[in-house]
Amino acid sequence: MIEISSLTKRYGTFTAVRSLDLVVPGGQLFGFLGPNGAGKTTTMRMIAGILQPTAGSVRIAGHDLRRDPMSAKRALGFIPDRPFIYEKLTGMEFLRFSAALSGEHGADVDRRGQELLALFDLEGWRDELVESYSHGMRQKLIIASAFVHRPPVIVVDEPMVGLDPKSAKILRDLFREYTRRGHTVMMSTHTLEIAETMCDRIGIMQRGELVACGSMEELRGVSGDDEALEDIFLRLTGENVARELLDVLDA
């Protein structure tokens, strides 16, 4: 479970995230949407403990991130939009290193690491240095590293970037199975079709605030129409931008 209360991040006079309240329970795949600059990545980095909030609190699987950061981070697997990997480690060494950060060692880690590498077609590269990996291979390795210590919560920023269609399908199935087992997945994406078909609930950010949150049925209930997620998203975040641009070009 992820519990966020009055979460705020300011940079000088600019407020990137404003008093965000959100609960994502176990067994749920939550889609986190918004236009560029809406505050999604800032929020996710605060959840992961990479950024320090200006105010508010984050609890991961019952652990307060500020009061007990080590327990909270051990309960979390974080998949960033721009993977950073130590290039002088092999694929398997990186998975062992990632697991060790959460206190996991030994044969079980090697077994899970081997299974994850095989799942993403990296088994033949397990003993190769990461510096020889392509961008897509690195993305798959960072995904595997988030799962290798079996955290109850996964937070992922733009998960499909750099993945081939087969790997993207595997990842979607993995998220579904993970939540079916009672775990939590919070996913940020710009691909609205993925969010609409995969997510149990969806939150939409705009200018640092959560402007809508609910299932597709609940989001549609705001307008009373059988809208697609794209229509709802554009209506809530400014659907007239393209129309205004055409007016400028025609002027």
MARLUM-470263 format. One record per residue (C-alpha): residue number from 1; x, y, z. Coordinates in steps of 0.02 Angstrom, whole numbers, always signed. Each point is the difference from the previous one (the first is absolute). Layout:
{atom NUM {X Y Z}}
...
This chain:
{atom 1 {+0 +0 +0}}
{atom 2 {+53 +179 -36}}
{atom 3 {-69 +136 +113}}
{atom 4 {+35 +181 -44}}
{atom 5 {-58 +143 +111}}
{atom 6 {+13 +187 -40}}
{atom 7 {+156 -34 -106}}
{atom 8 {+77 +162 -61}}
{atom 9 {+159 +44 -95}}
{atom 10 {+55 +181 -28}}
{atom 11 {+147 +68 -96}}
{atom 12 {+16 +179 +60}}
{atom 13 {-165 +83 -42}}
{atom 14 {-52 -139 -121}}
{atom 15 {-108 -140 +69}}
{atom 16 {+26 -161 -100}}
{atom 17 {-118 -106 +108}}
{atom 18 {-133 +78 +109}}
{atom 19 {-78 -87 +153}}
{atom 20 {-23 -169 -85}}
{atom 21 {-108 -128 +91}}
{atom 22 {-7 -175 -74}}
{atom 23 {-19 -181 +56}}
{atom 24 {+43 -146 -114}}
{atom 25 {-48 -163 +88}}
{atom 26 {+73 -172 -23}}
{atom 27 {-64 -99 -149}}
{atom 28 {-18 +155 -107}}
{atom 29 {+84 +62 -159}}
{atom 30 {-11 +189 +7}}
{atom 31 {+30 +109 -153}}
{atom 32 {+76 +172 +31}}
{atom 33 {-30 +118 -146}}
{atom 34 {+29 +181 -43}}
{atom 35 {+78 +115 -130}}
{atom 36 {+185 +44 +3}}
{atom 37 {+41 +102 +155}}
{atom 38 {-155 -54 +94}}
{atom 39 {+101 -70 +147}}
{atom 40 {-8 -187 -34}}
{atom 41 {+187 -38 -1}}
{atom 42 {+30 +116 +148}}
{atom 43 {-133 -95 +97}}
{atom 44 {+73 -168 -44}}
{atom 45 {+176 +53 +48}}
{atom 46 {-66 +57 +169}}
{atom 47 {-87 -168 +22}}
{atom 48 {+165 -87 -41}}
{atom 49 {+96 +108 +123}}
{atom 50 {+106 +82 -134}}
{atom 51 {-73 +172 +31}}
{atom 52 {-36 +73 +171}}
{atom 53 {-177 +70 +15}}
{atom 54 {-24 +180 +56}}
{atom 55 {-148 -59 +104}}
{atom 56 {-113 -150 +23}}
{atom 57 {+33 -186 +23}}
{atom 58 {+19 -163 -97}}
{atom 59 {-31 -173 +71}}
{atom 60 {+56 -156 -96}}
{atom 61 {-78 -164 +60}}
{atom 62 {-32 +82 +169}}
{atom 63 {+176 +74 +19}}
{atom 64 {+17 +189 +15}}
{atom 65 {+131 +55 -127}}
{atom 66 {+63 +143 +107}}
{atom 67 {+5 -92 +168}}
{atom 68 {+56 -171 -62}}
{atom 69 {+76 +25 -173}}
{atom 70 {+93 -166 -7}}
{atom 71 {-155 -106 +32}}
{atom 72 {-102 +104 -122}}
{atom 73 {+130 -15 -138}}
{atom 74 {+21 -187 +28}}
{atom 75 {-188 -18 -31}}
{atom 76 {+13 +93 -166}}
{atom 77 {+58 -43 -176}}
{atom 78 {+30 +157 -105}}
{atom 79 {+14 +0 -189}}
{atom 80 {+53 +174 -62}}
{atom 81 {-31 +71 -173}}
{atom 82 {+188 +18 -27}}
{atom 83 {+90 -156 +63}}
{atom 84 {+170 +20 +81}}
{atom 85 {+103 -158 +16}}
{atom 86 {+180 -29 +52}}
{atom 87 {+76 -47 -167}}
{atom 88 {+148 -97 +69}}
{atom 89 {-116 -129 +80}}
{atom 90 {-72 -148 -93}}
{atom 91 {-188 -20 -10}}
{atom 92 {-5 -129 +140}}
{atom 93 {+120 +101 +108}}
{atom 94 {-114 +151 -17}}
{atom 95 {-151 -102 +57}}
{atom 96 {+99 -67 +149}}
{atom 97 {+53 +178 +41}}
{atom 98 {-179 +63 -11}}
{atom 99 {-64 -139 +112}}
{atom 100 {+140 +29 +126}}
{atom 101 {-57 +181 +21}}
{atom 102 {-160 -73 +74}}
{atom 103 {+91 -128 +106}}
{atom 104 {-30 -148 -118}}
{atom 105 {+144 -120 -35}}
{atom 106 {+39 -178 -48}}
{atom 107 {-72 -139 -106}}
{atom 108 {-178 +67 -1}}
{atom 109 {+58 +164 -76}}
{atom 110 {+99 -93 -134}}
{atom 111 {-150 -108 -40}}
{atom 112 {-119 +148 -13}}
{atom 113 {+129 +98 -100}}
{atom 114 {+22 -144 -122}}
{atom 115 {-189 -15 -21}}
{atom 116 {-20 +186 -33}}
{atom 117 {+143 +4 -125}}
{atom 118 {-76 -148 -91}}
{atom 119 {-171 +84 +2}}
{atom 120 {+70 +151 -92}}
{atom 121 {+113 -98 -119}}
{atom 122 {+159 +56 +90}}
{atom 123 {+56 -171 +59}}
{atom 124 {+138 -9 -129}}
{atom 125 {+65 +169 +57}}
{atom 126 {+4 -35 +188}}
{atom 127 {+191 -2 +6}}
{atom 128 {+28 +142 -123}}
{atom 129 {+45 +175 +60}}
{atom 130 {-146 +121 -4}}
{atom 131 {+102 +120 -106}}
{atom 132 {-31 -120 -146}}
{atom 133 {-190 +5 +23}}
{atom 134 {-115 +96 -116}}
{atom 135 {-121 +130 +69}}
{atom 136 {-144 -123 -4}}
{atom 137 {+103 -133 +88}}
{atom 138 {+47 +123 +136}}
{atom 139 {-182 +45 +23}}
{atom 140 {-44 -184 +19}}
{atom 141 {+141 -24 +126}}
{atom 142 {-58 +148 +106}}
{atom 143 {-176 -73 -1}}
{atom 144 {+68 -168 +58}}
{atom 145 {+98 +88 +139}}
{atom 146 {-161 +77 +68}}
{atom 147 {-80 -172 +18}}
{atom 148 {+149 -103 +58}}
{atom 149 {-22 +36 +186}}
{atom 150 {-188 -33 -6}}
{atom 151 {-63 +169 +62}}
{atom 152 {-185 +21 +41}}
{atom 153 {-4 +167 -95}}
{atom 154 {+63 +41 -175}}
{atom 155 {+9 +180 -64}}
{atom 156 {+39 +18 -184}}
{atom 157 {+24 +156 -108}}
{atom 158 {-37 -28 -186}}
{atom 159 {+27 -189 +4}}
{atom 160 {-16 -37 -186}}
{atom 161 {+131 +124 -62}}
{atom 162 {+135 -93 -97}}
{atom 163 {-86 -170 +10}}
{atom 164 {-37 -108 -151}}
{atom 165 {-181 -61 -19}}
{atom 166 {+36 -171 +75}}
{atom 167 {+83 +74 +155}}
{atom 168 {-139 +127 +19}}
{atom 169 {-129 -140 -1}}
{atom 170 {+102 -99 +128}}
{atom 171 {+9 +153 +113}}
{atom 172 {-188 +31 -12}}
{atom 173 {-32 -182 +48}}
{atom 174 {+126 +13 +142}}
{atom 175 {-86 +154 +71}}
{atom 176 {-170 -86 -10}}
{atom 177 {+63 -157 +87}}
{atom 178 {+89 +103 +132}}
{atom 179 {-157 +94 +48}}
{atom 180 {-102 -160 -7}}
{atom 181 {+111 -63 +140}}
{atom 182 {-45 +149 +107}}
{atom 183 {+145 +117 -39}}
{atom 184 {-9 +182 -54}}
{atom 185 {+58 +73 -167}}
{atom 186 {-2 +188 -33}}
{atom 187 {+38 +40 -182}}
{atom 188 {+26 +166 -88}}
{atom 189 {-24 -1 -188}}
{atom 190 {-40 +115 -146}}
{atom 191 {-76 -146 -96}}
{atom 192 {-183 +21 +43}}
{atom 193 {-54 -161 -85}}
{atom 194 {+113 -99 +118}}
{atom 195 {-70 +89 +152}}
{atom 196 {-180 -25 -57}}
{atom 197 {+17 -186 -32}}
{atom 198 {+116 -46 +144}}
{atom 199 {-36 +109 +151}}
{atom 200 {-128 -30 +137}}
{atom 201 {-1 +185 +47}}
{atom 202 {+72 +154 -84}}
{atom 203 {+56 +166 +72}}
{atom 204 {+25 +153 -110}}
{atom 205 {+120 +138 +53}}
{atom 206 {-6 +179 -63}}
{atom 207 {+114 +140 +61}}
{atom 208 {+54 -99 +152}}
{atom 209 {-174 -48 +58}}
{atom 210 {-105 -158 -16}}
{atom 211 {-149 +58 -104}}
{atom 212 {-85 -170 -19}}
{atom 213 {+17 -174 +74}}
{atom 214 {-101 -159 -19}}
{atom 215 {-41 -148 -110}}
{atom 216 {-46 +28 -182}}
{atom 217 {-183 -13 +47}}
{atom 218 {+21 +131 +136}}
{atom 219 {+97 +117 -114}}
{atom 220 {-133 -17 -134}}
{atom 221 {-134 +34 +131}}
{atom 222 {+64 +178 +16}}
{atom 223 {-62 +41 -175}}
{atom 224 {-138 -129 -15}}
{atom 225 {+66 -54 -170}}
{atom 226 {+86 -161 -56}}
{atom 227 {+163 +91 -32}}
{atom 228 {+168 -77 -39}}
{atom 229 {+141 +41 +120}}
{atom 230 {+78 +114 -131}}
{atom 231 {-157 +107 -3}}
{atom 232 {-7 +9 +189}}
{atom 233 {+186 +42 +10}}
{atom 234 {-12 +139 -128}}
{atom 235 {-156 +73 +79}}
{atom 236 {+83 +7 +171}}
{atom 237 {+170 +63 -57}}
{atom 238 {-48 +121 -139}}
{atom 239 {-79 -72 -157}}
{atom 240 {-9 +169 -88}}
{atom 241 {+189 +18 -26}}
{atom 242 {+0 -73 -176}}
{atom 243 {-156 +101 -44}}
{atom 244 {+82 +160 +61}}
{atom 245 {+156 -40 -100}}
{atom 246 {-103 -19 -159}}
{atom 247 {-83 +167 +36}}
{atom 248 {+172 +81 +12}}
{atom 249 {+58 -80 -163}}
{atom 250 {-159 +55 -88}}
{atom 251 {+12 +179 +64}}
